[in-house]
Amino acid sequence: MRDLNSDFAAMGEDLLAWYDVHAREMPWRVGPADRAAGVRPDPYRVWLSEVMLQQTTVAAVREYFLRFTGRWPSVLDLAAAEDADVMSEWAGLGYYARARNLLKCARTVAQDHGGSFPDSYEGLLKLPGIGPYTAAAIASIAFDRPETVLDGNVERVMARLHDIHDPLPGAKPVLKTRAEALTPDQRPGDYAQAVMDLGATICTPRNPACGICPWREPCAARAAGTAAELPRKTPKKPKPTRHGIVYLAQSADGIWLLERRPDKGLLGGMLGWPGSEWNGAPVPAPPFEADWQALPGEVRHTFTHFHLILQVMTAELPRGFNRNADQELVPQQEFRPSSLPTVMRKAFSLYKDR
């Protein structure tokens, strides 16, 4: 059995040999063969993918990434984009502060760095919206810096490799230290992607495929029979439930009334339906006086910190309606439900299926 505490270099070689054969193909990734041939990753594509992948699955991100890079192929293109266009393309991906920070970061790179991303962890960390994980990922993957990338997949691999039973999130510093000890100076970009791929495809949350894992020999949890129960996690507090009301209004000639939410806060900067506050007992807040009718059914949606139940009210938008600064009147031919956040799309679906 390989000695986990003294054979880190050999373990890195084993993992990279596995990655050379089994690397996942992704639209933002330069595979190991191309990388060995001298093809360098585009820092813009690495950064964009890492921001999109925060708390979002690879499957959900692919389409958005291809659409973004097709429309804005470089960081300079994105920096010059209209805010509303970027927020519209982001709709449905969730965690909308990421989209606002995306624009801030792109414009900082364009204005302060000549359109080129800093090539160090410290430099990347100074950019808007880039935290320790994202800075390490870009530095490693795009610039081959020996930085340690610690996402959920890597945490799981480290917890099992060392049979660490301390629960997350408290165990993060210990897991980071273990991951740093294994990060090699050679091919650190490939290694970072390899250990993430290992967690995503072999060392999975349920039913890990220990028999075909390149690190099966040194894995302490496999030897102890505890792999399936790691990593442990501190139980989460139950999410509260909030309630709200949204108002869908369309004129006789097809014009929709929409409202842009404040830049700060939940769904910041996104277009949606006018509505009430979201709390335990929402106060009706119709955008105009009318005979508002409640649709049967309700909209249910879950955010990071709470569950939401919305009542949907409808009325005809009066001719000559004077909108305020936060509202937009959108003709039927320009209305795109796909540009709305998911919770707002659900309200529209309830209206459409009435």
VOPAGU-2260 file (C-alpha; in pm, 1 decimal, decimal comma):
REM VOPAGU-2260
SITE   aa  ch    i         X         Y         Z
SITE  MET   A    0       0,0       0,0       0,0
SITE  ARG   A    1     134,5     341,1     -96,0
SITE  ASP   A    2     236,4     564,5     197,2
SITE  LEU   A    3      -3,9     858,2     195,6
SITE  ASN   A    4     224,7    1078,6     402,2
SITE  SER   A    5     548,7    1043,3     205,1
SITE  ASP   A    6     461,9     971,0    -157,7
SITE  PHE   A    7     279,2    1284,1    -267,9
SITE  ALA   A    8     481,5    1321,9    -589,4
SITE  ALA   A    9     394,9     970,6    -704,7
SITE  MET   A   10      28,9    1028,0    -617,9
SITE  GLY   A   11      28,0    1341,2    -833,0
SITE  GLU   A   12     176,8    1144,4   -1121,9
SITE  ASP   A   13     -87,1     872,9   -1082,4
SITE  LEU   A   14    -368,6    1125,7   -1087,1
SITE  LEU   A   15    -230,8    1308,1   -1390,9
SITE  ALA   A   16    -188,8     979,4   -1577,5
SITE  TRP   A   17    -554,8     903,1   -1503,5
SITE  TYR   A   18    -657,7    1254,9   -1612,2
SITE  ASP   A   19    -468,4    1224,4   -1940,9
SITE  VAL   A   20    -703,2     940,4   -2033,3
SITE  HIS   A   21   -1026,9    1034,2   -1856,7
SITE  ALA   A   22   -1041,3    1417,0   -1858,6
SITE  ARG   A   23   -1393,5    1547,4   -1908,2
SITE  GLU   A   24   -1450,8    1748,3   -2225,0
SITE  MET   A   25   -1593,1    2092,6   -2154,4
SITE  PRO   A   26   -1633,0    2393,0   -2385,1
SITE  TRP   A   27   -1414,2    2610,2   -2160,9
SITE  ARG   A   28   -1137,9    2354,9   -2106,4
SITE  VAL   A   29    -813,6    2293,2   -2291,6
SITE  GLY   A   30    -764,6    1916,9   -2265,9
SITE  PRO   A   31    -436,7    1761,2   -2150,8
SITE  ALA   A   32    -328,8    1656,5   -2502,1
SITE  ASP   A   33    -380,7    2004,7   -2647,1
SITE  ARG   A   34    -217,3    2160,1   -2345,5
SITE  ALA   A   35      86,3    1935,4   -2386,8
SITE  ALA   A   36     100,8    2048,8   -2750,0
SITE  GLY   A   37     129,9    2410,5   -2638,1
SITE  VAL   A   38    -231,7    2530,7   -2652,4
SITE  ARG   A   39    -285,1    2773,7   -2366,1
SITE  PRO   A   40    -620,1    2827,9   -2194,2
SITE  ASP   A   41    -793,1    3160,3   -2249,9
SITE  PRO   A   42    -808,2    3330,7   -1906,5
SITE  TYR   A   43   -1137,1    3496,6   -2007,0
SITE  ARG   A   44   -1304,7    3161,9   -2072,5
SITE  VAL   A   45   -1159,4    3012,1   -1753,5
SITE  TRP   A   46   -1282,0    3308,5   -1548,5
SITE  LEU   A   47   -1626,8    3310,9   -1709,3
SITE  SER   A   48   -1674,2    2937,9   -1654,4
SITE  GLU   A   49   -1560,1    2953,3   -1293,1
SITE  VAL   A   50   -1800,7    3237,0   -1213,1
SITE  MET   A   51   -2087,7    3053,2   -1381,2
SITE  LEU   A   52   -2003,1    2726,6   -1204,0
SITE  GLN   A   53   -2027,1    2877,9    -855,4
SITE  GLN   A   54   -2310,1    2682,8    -686,7
SITE  THR   A   55   -2427,9    2566,5   -1031,6
SITE  THR   A   56   -2384,4    2233,1   -1209,3
SITE  VAL   A   57   -2173,2    2176,8   -1518,2
SITE  ALA   A   58   -2481,9    2060,4   -1707,9
SITE  ALA   A   59   -2667,2    2383,6   -1631,3
SITE  VAL   A   60   -2371,3    2604,3   -1725,6
SITE  ARG   A   61   -2280,5    2463,0   -2069,0
SITE  GLU   A   62   -2557,5    2633,3   -2265,4
SITE  TYR   A   63   -2509,4    2966,4   -2089,7
SITE  PHE   A   64   -2133,9    2958,0   -2144,1
SITE  LEU   A   65   -2169,1    2888,5   -2516,5
SITE  ARG   A   66   -2428,2    3163,3   -2552,3
SITE  PHE   A   67   -2215,9    3417,5   -2362,1
SITE  THR   A   68   -1895,6    3342,0   -2550,5
SITE  GLY   A   69   -2080,1    3341,0   -2881,7
SITE  ARG   A   70   -2218,7    3687,6   -2810,8
SITE  TRP   A   71   -1918,0    3829,0   -2621,7
SITE  PRO   A   72   -1608,0    3629,4   -2732,2
SITE  SER   A   73   -1358,3    3836,5   -2531,7
SITE  VAL   A   74   -1343,7    4022,2   -2203,0
SITE  LEU   A   75   -1335,6    4349,5   -2398,3
SITE  ASP   A   76   -1658,5    4254,7   -2574,5
SITE  LEU   A   77   -1823,2    4176,6   -2242,2
SITE  ALA   A   78   -1693,8    4498,3   -2085,2
SITE  ALA   A   79   -1864,1    4696,4   -2363,7
SITE  ALA   A   80   -2198,2    4514,2   -2328,6
SITE  GLU   A   81   -2513,9    4679,3   -2202,3
SITE  ASP   A   82   -2600,8    4584,0   -1845,2
SITE  ALA   A   83   -2955,4    4485,7   -1939,9
SITE  ASP   A   84   -2832,2    4254,4   -2216,9
SITE  VAL   A   85   -2597,9    4069,4   -1982,7
SITE  MET   A   86   -2861,4    4036,8   -1710,9
SITE  SER   A   87   -3107,5    3907,1   -1971,2
SITE  GLU   A   88   -2863,0    3640,3   -2093,1
SITE  TRP   A   89   -2793,4    3539,6   -1732,0
SITE  ALA   A   90   -3164,3    3495,6   -1653,3
SITE  GLY   A   91   -3239,2    3151,9   -1513,9
SITE  LEU   A   92   -2882,6    3079,5   -1401,1
SITE  GLY   A   93   -2949,6    3220,1   -1054,5
SITE  TYR   A   94   -2735,4    3402,5    -797,2
SITE  TYR   A   95   -2767,5    3724,9    -994,8
SITE  ALA   A   96   -2501,1    3913,0    -801,4
SITE  ARG   A   97   -2258,5    3703,0   -1005,9
SITE  ALA   A   98   -2378,6    3869,8   -1326,8
SITE  ARG   A   99   -2340,0    4218,6   -1180,2
SITE  ASN   A  100   -1989,8    4134,8   -1058,6
SITE  LEU   A  101   -1913,9    3980,9   -1397,6
SITE  LEU   A  102   -1963,4    4319,2   -1562,4
SITE  LYS   A  103   -1768,5    4503,2   -1292,0
SITE  CYS   A  104   -1477,3    4263,5   -1329,2
SITE  ALA   A  105   -1476,3    4272,5   -1710,7
SITE  ARG   A  106   -1474,6    4653,1   -1707,8
SITE  THR   A  107   -1195,1    4663,2   -1449,7
SITE  VAL   A  108    -984,0    4424,8   -1660,5
SITE  ALA   A  109   -1054,3    4636,9   -1969,5
SITE  GLN   A  110    -990,3    4974,5   -1808,3
SITE  ASP   A  111    -714,7    4900,1   -1558,2
SITE  HIS   A  112    -533,6    4600,7   -1710,1
SITE  GLY   A  113    -546,6    4663,3   -2083,5
SITE  GLY   A  114    -787,1    4374,5   -2141,0
SITE  SER   A  115    -554,1    4111,0   -1988,3
SITE  PHE   A  116    -624,7    3929,0   -1663,0
SITE  PRO   A  117    -354,3    3943,5   -1393,8
SITE  ASP   A  118    -157,6    3618,9   -1396,7
SITE  SER   A  119    -111,3    3578,3   -1020,7
SITE  TYR   A  120    -340,0    3475,0    -735,5
SITE  GLU   A  121    -277,3    3805,4    -557,2
SITE  GLY   A  122    -353,9    4011,9    -866,5
SITE  LEU   A  123    -669,2    3818,8    -948,3
SITE  LEU   A  124    -795,1    3848,6    -592,4
SITE  LYS   A  125    -807,7    4228,2    -630,4
SITE  LEU   A  126   -1063,9    4209,4    -911,9
SITE  PRO   A  127   -1436,1    4263,3    -836,3
SITE  GLY   A  128   -1627,9    3945,1    -763,7
SITE  ILE   A  129   -1320,3    3720,1    -747,3
SITE  GLY   A  130   -1270,4    3543,4    -415,0
SITE  PRO   A  131   -1001,2    3301,3    -296,4
SITE  TYR   A  132   -1142,8    2996,4    -474,5
SITE  THR   A  133   -1192,1    3168,3    -811,1
SITE  ALA   A  134    -852,9    3340,4    -793,2
SITE  ALA   A  135    -682,0    3008,0    -724,4
SITE  ALA   A  136    -872,8    2835,4   -1006,0
SITE  ILE   A  137    -786,4    3100,1   -1266,4
SITE  ALA   A  138    -422,9    3126,3   -1154,6
SITE  SER   A  139    -383,9    2750,1   -1167,8
SITE  ILE   A  140    -585,3    2656,2   -1477,3
SITE  ALA   A  141    -515,9    2959,8   -1695,8
SITE  PHE   A  142    -159,7    3043,2   -1588,5
SITE  ASP   A  143     -23,5    2713,9   -1446,2
SITE  ARG   A  144      47,7    2864,3   -1105,5
SITE  PRO   A  145      78,4    2604,1    -826,3
SITE  GLU   A  146    -228,0    2732,1    -640,6
SITE  THR   A  147    -462,2    2503,1    -447,8
SITE  VAL   A  148    -818,9    2484,9    -574,2
SITE  LEU   A  149   -1068,8    2371,6    -310,9
SITE  ASP   A  150   -1424,8    2317,5    -430,9
SITE  GLY   A  151   -1682,1    2069,2    -303,0
SITE  ASN   A  152   -1536,2    1788,2    -512,1
SITE  VAL   A  153   -1184,7    1845,2    -379,0
SITE  GLU   A  154   -1310,8    1870,0     -20,6
SITE  ARG   A  155   -1478,6    1530,9     -57,8
SITE  VAL   A  156   -1165,9    1373,1    -207,8
SITE  MET   A  157    -943,6    1508,5      69,8
SITE  ALA   A  158   -1184,2    1406,1     347,1
SITE  ARG   A  159   -1188,3    1049,5     217,0
SITE  LEU   A  160    -822,3    1030,3     125,7
SITE  HIS   A  161    -725,8    1122,0     483,8
SITE  ASP   A  162   -1036,4     975,9     656,2
SITE  ILE   A  163   -1122,2    1313,0     811,7
SITE  HIS   A  164   -1445,6    1300,8    1010,5
SITE  ASP   A  165   -1459,4    1664,9    1124,8
SITE  PRO   A  166   -1775,7    1811,9     970,8
SITE  LEU   A  167   -1790,5    2081,6     704,4
SITE  PRO   A  168   -1778,4    2375,8     689,6
SITE  GLY   A  169   -1557,4    2376,8     999,8
SITE  ALA   A  170   -1317,6    2125,9     842,8
SITE  LYS   A  171   -1234,4    2349,4     544,5
SITE  PRO   A  172    -897,1    2476,5     680,4
SITE  VAL   A  173    -779,0    2120,6     750,0
SITE  LEU   A  174    -890,9    2001,7     406,2
SITE  LYS   A  175    -720,5    2302,1     243,1
SITE  THR   A  176    -393,8    2215,4     418,5
SITE  ARG   A  177    -418,5    1854,7     297,4
SITE  ALA   A  178    -492,5    1969,2     -57,6
SITE  GLU   A  179    -199,5    2213,6     -55,5
SITE  ALA   A  180      40,7    1934,0      39,6
SITE  LEU   A  181     -59,5    1741,0    -273,5
SITE  THR   A  182     -56,0    2033,4    -521,5
SITE  PRO   A  183     243,4    1980,1    -752,1
SITE  ASP   A  184     471,0    2236,7    -915,0
SITE  GLN   A  185     452,8    2046,4   -1244,8
SITE  ARG   A  186     131,6    2075,2   -1448,5
SITE  PRO   A  187     -62,0    2242,6   -1164,9
SITE  GLY   A  188    -338,2    2352,9   -1402,3
SITE  ASP   A  189    -401,7    1999,1   -1521,2
SITE  TYR   A  190    -372,3    1870,3   -1165,1
SITE  ALA   A  191    -636,5    2115,9   -1037,4
SITE  GLN   A  192    -879,1    1997,8   -1303,6
SITE  ALA   A  193    -784,1    1634,9   -1246,6
SITE  VAL   A  194    -866,3    1634,0    -875,7
SITE  MET   A  195   -1197,5    1809,5    -945,7
SITE  ASP   A  196   -1276,7    1551,7   -1215,2
SITE  LEU   A  197   -1187,4    1274,8    -973,3
SITE  GLY   A  198   -1446,2    1401,9    -727,3
SITE  ALA   A  199   -1708,9    1457,0    -995,6
SITE  THR   A  200   -1677,1    1118,4   -1169,2
SITE  ILE   A  201   -1513,8     865,5    -933,1
SITE  CYS   A  202   -1516,9     992,6    -574,9
SITE  THR   A  203   -1883,6    1088,2    -602,6
SITE  PRO   A  204   -2109,7    1182,8    -309,5
SITE  ARG   A  205   -2295,6     853,6    -330,6
SITE  ASN   A  206   -2157,9     513,7    -426,4
SITE  PRO   A  207   -1796,4     618,1    -492,7
SITE  ALA   A  208   -1624,9     394,0    -748,3
SITE  CYS   A  209   -1328,7     311,6    -524,4
SITE  GLY   A  210   -1229,8       8,3    -730,3
SITE  ILE   A  211   -1125,2     218,0   -1030,7
SITE  CYS   A  212    -989,1     519,2    -842,9
SITE  PRO   A  213    -623,7     607,9    -914,2
SITE  TRP   A  214    -585,8     689,5    -543,8
SITE  ARG   A  215    -749,4     373,7    -409,3
SITE  GLU   A  216    -427,3     239,4    -256,5
SITE  PRO   A  217    -337,8     538,9     -35,8
SITE  CYS   A  218    -702,4     623,3      49,7
SITE  ALA   A  219    -745,0     595,3     427,7
SITE  ALA   A  220   -1127,1     600,4     416,0
SITE  ARG   A  221   -1137,3     314,9     165,2
SITE  ALA   A  222    -917,4     109,9     396,0
SITE  ALA   A  223   -1135,2     197,6     696,0
SITE  GLY   A  224   -1461,4     136,8     509,4
SITE  THR   A  225   -1583,0     490,9     579,8
SITE  ALA   A  226   -1563,1     647,1     232,3
SITE  ALA   A  227   -1938,7     648,9     169,3
SITE  GLU   A  228   -2011,1     847,9     486,8
SITE  LEU   A  229   -1758,5    1125,2     421,4
SITE  PRO   A  230   -1738,2    1417,6     423,7
SITE  ARG   A  231   -1952,8    1480,6     727,5
SITE  LYS   A  232   -2152,5    1802,9     732,0
SITE  THR   A  233   -2297,9    2012,6    1009,9
SITE  PRO   A  234   -2679,4    1989,2     982,4
SITE  LYS   A  235   -2833,6    2291,7     812,5
SITE  LYS   A  236   -3099,5    2499,7     980,7
SITE  PRO   A  237   -3447,3    2463,8     826,1
SITE  LYS   A  238   -3523,9    2730,4     566,4
SITE  PRO   A  239   -3804,7    2972,2     652,1
SITE  THR   A  240   -4096,1    3025,5     412,8
SITE  ARG   A  241   -4183,0    3372,4     285,4
SITE  HIS   A  242   -4488,3    3486,1      91,4
SITE  GLY   A  243   -4539,7    3748,6    -174,9
SITE  ILE   A  244   -4770,0    3878,1    -448,4
SITE  VAL   A  245   -4683,0    3947,7    -812,9
SITE  TYR   A  246   -4893,6    4141,5   -1060,8
SITE  LEU   A  247   -4910,4    4044,3   -1427,8
SITE  ALA   A  248   -5064,2    4312,7   -1646,1
SITE  GLN   A  249   -5095,3    4320,8   -2024,9
SITE  SER   A  250   -5272,3    4581,6   -2235,7
SITE  ALA   A  251   -5536,3    4503,0   -2496,4
SITE  ASP   A  252   -5273,2    4545,7   -2768,9
SITE  GLY   A  253   -5024,5    4309,6   -2601,3
SITE  ILE   A  254   -4793,2    4538,1   -2402,3
SITE  TRP   A  255   -4658,5    4388,2   -2077,2
SITE  LEU   A  256   -4575,0    4584,2   -1763,9
SITE  LEU   A  257   -4241,1    4477,4   -1615,5
SITE  GLU   A  258   -4029,0    4621,6   -1338,1
SITE  ARG   A  259   -3652,4    4627,4   -1296,2
SITE  ARG   A  260   -3548,6    4532,2    -946,3
SITE  PRO   A  261   -3293,2    4743,7    -751,7
SITE  ASP   A  262   -2929,4    4663,9    -829,0
SITE  LYS   A  263   -2865,3    4552,1    -472,3
SITE  GLY   A  264   -3053,3    4263,9    -318,8
SITE  LEU   A  265   -3214,4    3945,4    -441,5
SITE  LEU   A  266   -3254,6    3928,3    -823,1
SITE  GLY   A  267   -3079,5    4265,7    -833,4
SITE  GLY   A  268   -3092,5    4438,6   -1170,4
SITE  MET   A  269   -3327,8    4181,3   -1323,2
SITE  LEU   A  270   -3656,6    4247,4   -1499,2
SITE  GLY   A  271   -3959,3    4087,5   -1336,7
SITE  TRP   A  272   -4319,6    4141,8   -1244,5
SITE  PRO   A  273   -4416,8    4423,2   -1008,2
SITE  GLY   A  274   -4498,2    4289,4    -666,8
SITE  SER   A  275   -4506,9    4311,3    -291,8
SITE  GLU   A  276   -4233,4    4257,1     -38,2
SITE  TRP   A  277   -4150,4    3892,5      38,0
SITE  ASN   A  278   -4215,4    3824,1     404,3
SITE  GLY   A  279   -4448,3    3645,6     644,1
SITE  ALA   A  280   -4753,0    3862,1     567,4
SITE  PRO   A  281   -4710,2    4061,4     244,3
SITE  VAL   A  282   -4905,0    4384,1     200,0
SITE  PRO   A  283   -5074,0    4413,0    -142,4
SITE  ALA   A  284   -4884,0    4654,6    -368,4
SITE  PRO   A  285   -5052,9    4665,7    -710,8
SITE  PRO   A  286   -4880,1    4888,7    -968,0
SITE  PHE   A  287   -5212,9    5057,9   -1051,1
SITE  GLU   A  288   -5574,5    5053,8    -939,5
SITE  ALA   A  289   -5775,4    4781,3   -1116,0
SITE  ASP   A  290   -6000,0    4483,5   -1061,2
SITE  TRP   A  291   -5711,1    4246,1    -991,7
SITE  GLN   A  292   -5801,4    3878,6   -1013,4
SITE  ALA   A  293   -5611,3    3602,6    -831,7
SITE  LEU   A  294   -5507,6    3307,7   -1046,6
SITE  PRO   A  295   -5579,4    2962,5    -907,4
SITE  GLY   A  296   -5270,4    2792,6    -773,7
SITE  GLU   A  297   -4945,4    2945,6    -653,9
SITE  VAL   A  298   -4580,1    2976,3    -745,5
SITE  ARG   A  299   -4328,8    2794,4    -527,9
SITE  HIS   A  300   -3956,3    2861,4    -551,2
SITE  THR   A  301   -3656,7    2798,5    -327,7
SITE  PHE   A  302   -3370,0    3042,5    -285,9
SITE  THR   A  303   -3049,5    2980,5     -93,2
SITE  HIS   A  304   -3186,9    3094,9     240,3
SITE  PHE   A  305   -3564,9    3060,8     215,5
SITE  HIS   A  306   -3863,8    2909,3      39,0
SITE  LEU   A  307   -4099,5    3146,0    -142,6
SITE  ILE   A  308   -4471,7    3114,0    -217,0
SITE  LEU   A  309   -4619,6    3370,9    -456,3
SITE  GLN   A  310   -4980,7    3456,7    -531,6
SITE  VAL   A  311   -5028,8    3573,5    -892,1
SITE  MET   A  312   -5274,7    3855,7    -964,8
SITE  THR   A  313   -5378,2    3968,7   -1314,3
SITE  ALA   A  314   -5548,9    4269,7   -1467,0
SITE  GLU   A  315   -5556,8    4455,9   -1797,7
SITE  LEU   A  316   -5298,2    4729,3   -1833,7
SITE  PRO   A  317   -5487,9    5052,9   -1896,5
SITE  ARG   A  318   -5433,1    5246,0   -2217,8
SITE  GLY   A  319   -5196,2    5538,2   -2171,6
SITE  PHE   A  320   -5042,0    5398,8   -1850,5
SITE  ASN   A  321   -4763,9    5624,8   -1723,6
SITE  ARG   A  322   -4481,0    5406,7   -1601,1
SITE  ASN   A  323   -4232,6    5510,9   -1336,0
SITE  ALA   A  324   -3853,5    5504,9   -1368,6
SITE  ASP   A  325   -3823,4    5141,9   -1258,3
SITE  GLN   A  326   -4092,5    5008,6   -1489,7
SITE  GLU   A  327   -4075,2    4905,1   -1854,4
SITE  LEU   A  328   -4350,2    4861,2   -2111,6
SITE  VAL   A  329   -4258,0    4568,6   -2334,7
SITE  PRO   A  330   -4449,0    4497,1   -2657,7
SITE  GLN   A  331   -4562,2    4139,1   -2708,9
SITE  GLN   A  332   -4320,3    4086,2   -2999,1
SITE  GLU   A  333   -4024,5    4187,8   -2779,9
SITE  PHE   A  334   -4129,2    3998,5   -2467,4
SITE  ARG   A  335   -3902,3    3702,4   -2392,8
SITE  PRO   A  336   -3999,1    3491,1   -2091,2
SITE  SER   A  337   -3649,8    3339,6   -2105,6
SITE  SER   A  338   -3508,7    3679,3   -2003,5
SITE  LEU   A  339   -3688,8    3659,5   -1670,8
SITE  PRO   A  340   -3549,4    3502,9   -1352,8
SITE  THR   A  341   -3679,3    3151,2   -1291,6
SITE  VAL   A  342   -3928,1    3252,5   -1022,9
SITE  MET   A  343   -4077,5    3514,3   -1257,1
SITE  ARG   A  344   -4097,1    3260,3   -1538,7
SITE  LYS   A  345   -4293,7    3033,5   -1308,1
SITE  ALA   A  346   -4544,6    3314,2   -1251,4
SITE  PHE   A  347   -4579,1    3364,1   -1626,5
SITE  SER   A  348   -4627,6    2989,8   -1677,2
SITE  LEU   A  349   -4910,1    2993,2   -1422,3
SITE  TYR   A  350   -5068,6    3282,1   -1613,1
SITE  LYS   A  351   -5021,1    3115,5   -1953,7
SITE  ASP   A  352   -5167,0    2782,8   -1833,8
SITE  ARG   A  353   -5467,4    2936,6   -1657,7
